[in-house]
């Protein structure tokens, strides 16, 4: 799995980021996701996730997690982007 973790808070310790990677890698193997699966996770504060909720979902509040699956323009492959506050 091609996995990227972004810490927009600049405050999450490296061992916690590694834990997120390990859990996602384990989950991907358990679910038998294709090896070429791409996933990105962005860790952010409540204000940022509130803005995303309002812009993309019309929800005027922060939530713990938002997950987006998106397809690339010229392929049928899905990518997932998850934001966690």
C-alpha positions in Angstrom: 0.0 0.0 0.0 1.2 3.5 -0.8 0.4 5.3 2.4 1.1 9.0 3.3 0.5 10.6 6.7 0.4 14.4 7.0 0.5 16.1 10.4 -1.0 19.5 9.8 -0.9 20.1 13.6 2.9 19.6 13.7 2.3 18.2 17.2 1.8 14.4 16.8 4.8 12.4 18.1 6.6 10.2 15.6 5.6 7.0 17.5 1.9 7.9 17.2 2.2 8.5 13.5 4.0 5.2 13.1 1.1 3.6 15.1 -1.4 5.0 12.6 0.7 3.6 9.7 1.0 0.2 11.3 -2.8 0.0 11.9 -3.6 1.0 8.4 -1.0 -1.4 6.9 -2.4 -4.2 9.0 -6.0 -3.3 8.0 -5.1 -3.2 4.4 -3.6 -6.7 4.6 -6.5 -8.0 6.6 -9.0 -6.6 4.0 -6.7 -7.9 1.2 -6.5 -4.6 -0.5 -4.5 -4.5 -3.7 -0.8 -3.7 -3.3 -1.2 -0.6 -5.4 -3.8 0.9 -3.1 -3.1 4.6 -2.3 -4.2 6.2 0.9 -3.4 9.5 2.6 -4.3 10.6 6.1 -4.2 14.1 7.3 -4.1 14.9 11.1 -5.6 18.3 11.7 -7.2 20.5 14.4 -11.0 20.9 14.9 -11.0 24.3 13.1 -9.6 22.8 9.9 -11.9 19.8 10.0 -14.8 22.1 10.6 -14.0 24.1 7.5 -13.8 20.9 5.4 -17.1 19.6 6.8 -18.8 22.9 5.9 -17.2 23.1 2.4 -17.7 19.5 1.2 -20.6 18.2 3.3 -22.6 21.2 4.4 -22.1 20.3 8.0 -21.3 23.3 10.2 -19.3 21.5 12.9 -16.2 19.6 13.5 -16.2 15.7 13.5 -13.6 13.2 14.6 -13.1 11.7 11.1 -13.9 12.6 7.5 -13.2 10.0 4.8 -13.2 10.7 1.0 -13.0 8.2 -1.7 -12.1 9.7 -5.0 -11.5 8.3 -8.5 -8.7 9.6 -10.7 -9.7 11.4 -13.8 -8.7 8.8 -16.4 -9.0 5.5 -14.4 -11.5 3.6 -12.4 -9.1 3.2 -9.4 -10.2 4.7 -6.1 -8.1 6.7 -3.7 -9.0 7.4 -0.2 -8.2 10.5 1.8 -9.0 10.6 5.5 -8.8 13.7 7.8 -8.6 13.1 11.5 -9.0 15.7 14.2 
